[in-house]
Amino acid sequence: MSQHASQRASERDITEAQIRTIINNPIETVYDSDSDNYKSYGLATHPSTQNDAYLMVVHSKFNTEVLIITAMWTTAGGLRTNGFKI
């Protein structure tokens, strides 16, 4: 995981286990040709509400060794803005 990703995940109360789950079993993954990276999302338990929430992970590769670039909580609208078909 990049230093940026570690810092952002910590700030956003996102665990490494949650990131691993999204990478290994995403609901959807899209390729962002502008940034030359992938974005995957899934559901994870948000720490402040204890409810399922969308978690998006930006990463460098797909189906191989992965460098996590960042991770963030988002909404359905945020997922659509990032190219997902939700």
N, CA, C and O atoms as a GROMACS GRO file, in nm:
protein
  344
    1MET      N    1   0.087  -0.116   0.000
    1MET     CA    2   0.000   0.000   0.000
    1MET      C    3   0.092   0.123   0.000
    1MET      O    4   0.191   0.127   0.072
    2SER      N    5   0.057   0.221  -0.081
    2SER     CA    6   0.138   0.343  -0.087
    2SER      C    7   0.126   0.420   0.044
    2SER      O    8   0.032   0.399   0.121
    3GLN      N    9   0.222   0.509   0.069
    3GLN     CA   10   0.217   0.593   0.189
    3GLN      C   11   0.091   0.679   0.188
    3GLN      O   12   0.026   0.696   0.291
    4HIS      N   13   0.055   0.732   0.070
    4HIS     CA   14  -0.067   0.812   0.056
    4HIS      C   15  -0.189   0.729   0.096
    4HIS      O   16  -0.274   0.776   0.171
    5ALA      N   17  -0.197   0.606   0.045
    5ALA     CA   18  -0.312   0.520   0.075
    5ALA      C   19  -0.318   0.488   0.223
    5ALA      O   20  -0.426   0.491   0.282
    6SER      N   21  -0.205   0.458   0.284
    6SER     CA   22  -0.204   0.429   0.428
    6SER      C   23  -0.252   0.548   0.508
    6SER      O   24  -0.331   0.534   0.602
    7GLN      N   25  -0.205   0.667   0.472
    7GLN     CA   26  -0.245   0.787   0.543
    7GLN      C   27  -0.393   0.814   0.526
    7GLN      O   28  -0.463   0.841   0.624
    8ARG      N   29  -0.442   0.809   0.402
    8ARG     CA   30  -0.584   0.836   0.376
    8ARG      C   31  -0.673   0.732   0.442
    8ARG      O   32  -0.777   0.767   0.499
    9ALA      N   33  -0.635   0.605   0.436
    9ALA     CA   34  -0.715   0.501   0.499
    9ALA      C   35  -0.724   0.525   0.650
    9ALA      O   36  -0.831   0.512   0.709
   10SER      N   37  -0.614   0.560   0.710
   10SER     CA   38  -0.613   0.589   0.854
   10SER      C   39  -0.704   0.708   0.886
   10SER      O   40  -0.782   0.703   0.981
   11GLU      N   41  -0.693   0.815   0.808
   11GLU     CA   42  -0.776   0.934   0.829
   11GLU      C   43  -0.924   0.904   0.812
   11GLU      O   44  -1.009   0.965   0.877
   12ARG      N   45  -0.955   0.808   0.725
   12ARG     CA   46  -1.094   0.778   0.691
   12ARG      C   47  -1.148   0.655   0.764
   12ARG      O   48  -1.256   0.606   0.733
   13ASP      N   49  -1.072   0.605   0.861
   13ASP     CA   50  -1.111   0.486   0.938
   13ASP      C   51  -1.143   0.368   0.848
   13ASP      O   52  -1.244   0.299   0.867
   14ILE      N   53  -1.057   0.344   0.750
   14ILE     CA   54  -1.071   0.230   0.659
   14ILE      C   55  -0.960   0.133   0.694
   14ILE      O   56  -0.843   0.171   0.700
   15THR      N   57  -0.995   0.007   0.717
   15THR     CA   58  -0.895  -0.092   0.756
   15THR      C   59  -0.833  -0.158   0.633
   15THR      O   60  -0.890  -0.159   0.524
   16GLU      N   61  -0.715  -0.214   0.654
   16GLU     CA   62  -0.650  -0.288   0.547
   16GLU      C   63  -0.734  -0.409   0.506
   16GLU      O   64  -0.738  -0.446   0.389
   17ALA      N   65  -0.800  -0.470   0.603
   17ALA     CA   66  -0.887  -0.585   0.574
   17ALA      C   67  -1.003  -0.544   0.483
   17ALA      O   68  -1.038  -0.618   0.392
   18GLN      N   69  -1.061  -0.427   0.507
   18GLN     CA   70  -1.170  -0.379   0.421
   18GLN      C   71  -1.118  -0.356   0.278
   18GLN      O   72  -1.185  -0.392   0.181
   19ILE      N   73  -1.001  -0.297   0.266
   19ILE     CA   74  -0.942  -0.273   0.134
   19ILE      C   75  -0.918  -0.406   0.063
   19ILE      O   76  -0.950  -0.420  -0.055
   20ARG      N   77  -0.861  -0.502   0.135
   20ARG     CA   78  -0.835  -0.634   0.075
   20ARG      C   79  -0.963  -0.699   0.026
   20ARG      O   80  -0.966  -0.759  -0.081
   21THR      N   81  -1.069  -0.687   0.106
   21THR     CA   82  -1.198  -0.746   0.068
   21THR      C   83  -1.249  -0.683  -0.062
   21THR      O   84  -1.296  -0.754  -0.150
   22ILE      N   85  -1.241  -0.552  -0.073
   22ILE     CA   86  -1.289  -0.484  -0.194
   22ILE      C   87  -1.206  -0.525  -0.315
   22ILE      O   88  -1.261  -0.551  -0.422
   23ILE      N   89  -1.074  -0.531  -0.300
   23ILE     CA   90  -0.986  -0.569  -0.411
   23ILE      C   91  -1.014  -0.713  -0.456
   23ILE      O   92  -1.017  -0.742  -0.575
   24ASN      N   93  -1.033  -0.803  -0.360
   24ASN     CA   94  -1.051  -0.945  -0.393
   24ASN      C   95  -1.193  -0.980  -0.437
   24ASN      O   96  -1.211  -1.077  -0.511
   25ASN      N   97  -1.293  -0.903  -0.394
   25ASN     CA   98  -1.433  -0.933  -0.428
   25ASN      C   99  -1.511  -0.805  -0.455
   25ASN      O  100  -1.607  -0.776  -0.383
   26PRO      N  101  -1.472  -0.728  -0.556
   26PRO     CA  102  -1.544  -0.603  -0.582
   26PRO      C  103  -1.681  -0.629  -0.641
   26PRO      O  104  -1.706  -0.732  -0.704
   27ILE      N  105  -1.770  -0.534  -0.620
   27ILE     CA  106  -1.898  -0.537  -0.691
   27ILE      C  107  -1.872  -0.502  -0.837
   27ILE      O  108  -1.931  -0.560  -0.927
   28GLU      N  109  -1.784  -0.406  -0.858
   28GLU     CA  110  -1.748  -0.365  -0.994
   28GLU      C  111  -1.609  -0.304  -0.993
   28GLU      O  112  -1.568  -0.242  -0.894
   29THR      N  113  -1.537  -0.320  -1.102
   29THR     CA  114  -1.407  -0.257  -1.122
   29THR      C  115  -1.409  -0.190  -1.258
   29THR      O  116  -1.454  -0.248  -1.356
   30VAL      N  117  -1.359  -0.066  -1.263
   30VAL     CA  118  -1.348   0.006  -1.390
   30VAL      C  119  -1.205   0.055  -1.408
   30VAL      O  120  -1.133   0.078  -1.311
   31TYR      N  121  -1.166   0.068  -1.534
   31TYR     CA  122  -1.035   0.121  -1.567
   31TYR      C  123  -1.049   0.270  -1.597
   31TYR      O  124  -1.136   0.310  -1.674
   32ASP      N  125  -0.964   0.352  -1.536
   32ASP     CA  126  -0.962   0.496  -1.559
   32ASP      C  127  -0.844   0.527  -1.649
   32ASP      O  128  -0.730   0.536  -1.602
   33SER      N  129  -0.869   0.544  -1.778
   33SER     CA  130  -0.761   0.565  -1.874
   33SER      C  131  -0.691   0.700  -1.853
   33SER      O  132  -0.573   0.713  -1.886
   34ASP      N  133  -0.762   0.800  -1.800
   34ASP     CA  134  -0.699   0.929  -1.773
   34ASP      C  135  -0.590   0.918  -1.668
   34ASP      O  136  -0.486   0.983  -1.679
   35SER      N  137  -0.614   0.838  -1.567
   35SER     CA  138  -0.517   0.822  -1.458
   35SER      C  139  -0.436   0.693  -1.469
   35SER      O  140  -0.343   0.672  -1.391
   36ASP      N  141  -0.469   0.608  -1.566
   36ASP     CA  142  -0.404   0.479  -1.586
   36ASP      C  143  -0.405   0.396  -1.457
   36ASP      O  144  -0.303   0.344  -1.414
   37ASN      N  145  -0.525   0.386  -1.397
   37ASN     CA  146  -0.541   0.302  -1.279
   37ASN      C  147  -0.680   0.241  -1.280
   37ASN      O  148  -0.762   0.270  -1.367
   38TYR      N  149  -0.704   0.158  -1.182
   38TYR     CA  150  -0.833   0.091  -1.168
   38TYR      C  151  -0.904   0.144  -1.044
   38TYR      O  152  -0.840   0.190  -0.949
   39LYS      N  153  -1.037   0.137  -1.046
   39LYS     CA  154  -1.119   0.173  -0.931
   39LYS      C  155  -1.215   0.058  -0.907
   39LYS      O  156  -1.286   0.014  -0.998
   40SER      N  157  -1.217   0.010  -0.784
   40SER     CA  158  -1.307  -0.098  -0.747
   40SER      C  159  -1.391  -0.051  -0.629
   40SER      O  160  -1.345   0.028  -0.546
   41TYR      N  161  -1.514  -0.101  -0.621
   41TYR     CA  162  -1.596  -0.066  -0.505
   41TYR      C  163  -1.671  -0.188  -0.455
   41TYR      O  164  -1.691  -0.287  -0.526
   42GLY      N  165  -1.711  -0.178  -0.331
   42GLY     CA  166  -1.792  -0.280  -0.267
   42GLY      C  167  -1.856  -0.221  -0.144
   42GLY      O  168  -1.845  -0.102  -0.119
   43LEU      N  169  -1.922  -0.305  -0.067
   43LEU     CA  170  -1.985  -0.262   0.058
   43LEU      C  171  -1.897  -0.302   0.176
   43LEU      O  172  -1.840  -0.412   0.179
   44ALA      N  173  -1.886  -0.212   0.272
   44ALA     CA  174  -1.812  -0.238   0.395
   44ALA      C  175  -1.882  -0.165   0.509
   44ALA      O  176  -1.958  -0.071   0.486
   45THR      N  177  -1.858  -0.208   0.629
   45THR     CA  178  -1.920  -0.144   0.745
   45THR      C  179  -1.850  -0.013   0.775
   45THR      O  180  -1.730  -0.010   0.804
   46HIS      N  181  -1.926   0.097   0.768
   46HIS     CA  182  -1.870   0.230   0.798
   46HIS      C  183  -1.854   0.242   0.949
   46HIS      O  184  -1.947   0.210   1.023
   47PRO      N  185  -1.737   0.287   0.996
   47PRO     CA  186  -1.711   0.286   1.141
   47PRO      C  187  -1.800   0.379   1.223
   47PRO      O  188  -1.830   0.349   1.338
   48SER      N  189  -1.843   0.490   1.167
   48SER     CA  190  -1.921   0.584   1.248
   48SER      C  191  -2.070   0.549   1.253
   48SER      O  192  -2.137   0.584   1.350
   49THR      N  193  -2.122   0.482   1.150
   49THR     CA  194  -2.265   0.450   1.149
   49THR      C  195  -2.292   0.302   1.176
   49THR      O  196  -2.404   0.265   1.211
   50GLN      N  197  -2.190   0.218   1.159
   50GLN     CA  198  -2.203   0.072   1.170
   50GLN      C  199  -2.299   0.015   1.067
   50GLN      O  200  -2.350  -0.096   1.083
   51ASN      N  201  -2.325   0.091   0.960
   51ASN     CA  202  -2.408   0.046   0.849
   51ASN      C  203  -2.320   0.017   0.728
   51ASN      O  204  -2.208   0.068   0.719
   52ASP      N  205  -2.371  -0.064   0.637
   52ASP     CA  206  -2.298  -0.086   0.512
   52ASP      C  207  -2.291   0.043   0.434
   52ASP      O  208  -2.389   0.117   0.425
   53ALA      N  209  -2.175   0.070   0.377
   53ALA     CA  210  -2.153   0.189   0.296
   53ALA      C  211  -2.064   0.150   0.180
   53ALA      O  212  -1.993   0.050   0.185
   54TYR      N  213  -2.067   0.231   0.074
   54TYR     CA  214  -1.982   0.206  -0.042
   54TYR      C  215  -1.840   0.247  -0.009
   54TYR      O  216  -1.814   0.356   0.042
   55LEU      N  217  -1.747   0.158  -0.039
   55LEU     CA  218  -1.605   0.185  -0.023
   55LEU      C  219  -1.539   0.169  -0.158
   55LEU      O  220  -1.547   0.063  -0.220
   56MET      N  221  -1.473   0.275  -0.206
   56MET     CA  222  -1.404   0.271  -0.334
   56MET      C  223  -1.254   0.268  -0.309
   56MET      O  224  -1.203   0.342  -0.224
   57VAL      N  225  -1.185   0.182  -0.383
   57VAL     CA  226  -1.040   0.168  -0.371
   57VAL      C  227  -0.980   0.193  -0.509
   57VAL      O  228  -1.021   0.132  -0.607
   58VAL      N  229  -0.884   0.283  -0.515
   58VAL     CA  230  -0.812   0.312  -0.639
   58VAL      C  231  -0.682   0.234  -0.633
   58VAL      O  232  -0.609   0.242  -0.534
   59HIS      N  233  -0.653   0.158  -0.739
   59HIS     CA  234  -0.534   0.073  -0.737
   59HIS      C  235  -0.470   0.066  -0.875
   59HIS      O  236  -0.530   0.106  -0.975
   60SER      N  237  -0.347   0.013  -0.879
   60SER     CA  238  -0.267   0.019  -1.001
   60SER      C  239  -0.290  -0.096  -1.096
   60SER      O  240  -0.273  -0.080  -1.217
   61LYS      N  241  -0.327  -0.211  -1.046
   61LYS     CA  242  -0.340  -0.328  -1.132
   61LYS      C  243  -0.463  -0.407  -1.095
   61LYS      O  244  -0.528  -0.381  -0.993
   62PHE      N  245  -0.494  -0.504  -1.179
   62PHE     CA  246  -0.612  -0.586  -1.157
   62PHE      C  247  -0.573  -0.732  -1.181
   62PHE      O  248  -0.504  -0.763  -1.278
   63ASN      N  249  -0.615  -0.822  -1.094
   63ASN     CA  250  -0.586  -0.966  -1.103
   63ASN      C  251  -0.438  -0.998  -1.097
   63ASN      O  252  -0.393  -1.092  -1.163
   64THR      N  253  -0.363  -0.923  -1.021
   64THR     CA  254  -0.220  -0.948  -1.002
   64THR      C  255  -0.177  -0.878  -0.874
   64THR      O  256  -0.263  -0.836  -0.796
   65GLU      N  257  -0.049  -0.863  -0.852
   65GLU     CA  258  -0.004  -0.786  -0.736
   65GLU      C  259  -0.053  -0.644  -0.750
   65GLU      O  260  -0.044  -0.584  -0.857
   66VAL      N  261  -0.105  -0.590  -0.642
   66VAL     CA  262  -0.176  -0.462  -0.648
   66VAL      C  263  -0.108  -0.359  -0.558
   66VAL      O  264  -0.074  -0.389  -0.444
   67LEU      N  265  -0.090  -0.238  -0.610
   67LEU     CA  266  -0.047  -0.124  -0.528
   67LEU      C  267  -0.171  -0.040  -0.502
   67LEU      O  268  -0.232   0.011  -0.596
   68ILE      N  269  -0.209  -0.026  -0.377
   68ILE     CA  270  -0.325   0.056  -0.341
   68ILE      C  271  -0.282   0.202  -0.346
   68ILE      O  272  -0.182   0.239  -0.284
   69ILE      N  273  -0.356   0.283  -0.420
   69ILE     CA  274  -0.325   0.424  -0.434
   69ILE      C  275  -0.401   0.506  -0.331
   69ILE      O  276  -0.343   0.593  -0.265
   70THR      N  277  -0.530   0.480  -0.314
   70THR     CA  278  -0.610   0.547  -0.212
   70THR      C  279  -0.739   0.469  -0.192
   70THR      O  280  -0.771   0.378  -0.269
   71ALA      N  281  -0.812   0.505  -0.088
   71ALA     CA  282  -0.942   0.443  -0.060
   71ALA      C  283  -1.030   0.549   0.004
   71ALA      O  284  -0.980   0.635   0.078
   72MET      N  285  -1.160   0.544  -0.024
   72MET     CA  286  -1.250   0.645   0.031
   72MET      C  287  -1.392   0.593   0.041
   72MET      O  288  -1.434   0.509  -0.039
   73TRP      N  289  -1.467   0.644   0.139
   73TRP     CA  290  -1.610   0.618   0.148
   73TRP      C  291  -1.678   0.708   0.046
   73TRP      O  292  -1.632   0.820   0.022
   74THR      N  293  -1.785   0.660  -0.016
   74THR     CA  294  -1.852   0.738  -0.118
   74THR      C  295  -2.000   0.704  -0.121
   74THR      O  296  -2.047   0.620  -0.043
   75THR      N  297  -2.073   0.768  -0.210
   75THR     CA  298  -2.216   0.745  -0.228
   75THR      C  299  -2.239   0.685  -0.366
   75THR      O  300  -2.146   0.673  -0.446
   76ALA      N  301  -2.364   0.646  -0.393
   76ALA     CA  302  -2.397   0.595  -0.526
   76ALA      C  303  -2.366   0.701  -0.632
   76ALA      O  304  -2.315   0.668  -0.739
   77GLY      N  305  -2.397   0.828  -0.603
   77GLY     CA  306  -2.366   0.936  -0.697
   77GLY      C  307  -2.217   0.950  -0.720
   77GLY      O  308  -2.173   0.973  -0.832
   78GLY      N  309  -2.139   0.936  -0.615
   78GLY     CA  310  -1.994   0.941  -0.628
   78GLY      C  311  -1.940   0.826  -0.710
   78GLY      O  312  -1.845   0.843  -0.787
   79LEU      N  313  -2.002   0.708  -0.696
   79LEU     CA  314  -1.961   0.595  -0.777
   79LEU      C  315  -1.990   0.621  -0.925
   79LEU      O  316  -1.906   0.593  -1.011
   80ARG      N  317  -2.108   0.673  -0.954
   80ARG     CA  318  -2.143   0.704  -1.094
   80ARG      C  319  -2.046   0.807  -1.152
   80ARG      O  320  -2.005   0.796  -1.268
   81THR      N  321  -2.009   0.907  -1.073
   81THR     CA  322  -1.914   1.010  -1.118
   81THR      C  323  -1.779   0.947  -1.153
   81THR      O  324  -1.707   0.998  -1.239
   82ASN      N  325  -1.745   0.837  -1.088
   82ASN     CA  326  -1.619   0.770  -1.112
   82ASN      C  327  -1.629   0.659  -1.216
   82ASN      O  328  -1.535   0.581  -1.231
   83GLY      N  329  -1.740   0.652  -1.288
   83GLY     CA  330  -1.752   0.561  -1.401
   83GLY      C  331  -1.817   0.427  -1.373
   83GLY      O  332  -1.822   0.341  -1.462
   84PHE      N  333  -1.869   0.408  -1.251
   84PHE     CA  334  -1.936   0.281  -1.220
   84PHE      C  335  -2.080   0.285  -1.271
   84PHE      O  336  -2.139   0.392  -1.286
   85LYS      N  337  -2.135   0.166  -1.296
   85LYS     CA  338  -2.270   0.155  -1.353
   85LYS      C  339  -2.375   0.129  -1.246
   85LYS      O  340  -2.474   0.062  -1.274
   86ILE      N  341  -2.357   0.177  -1.129
   86ILE     CA  342  -2.449   0.152  -1.019
   86ILE      C  343  -2.583   0.219  -1.044
   86ILE      O  344  -2.674   0.209  -0.961
   0.00000   0.00000   0.00000
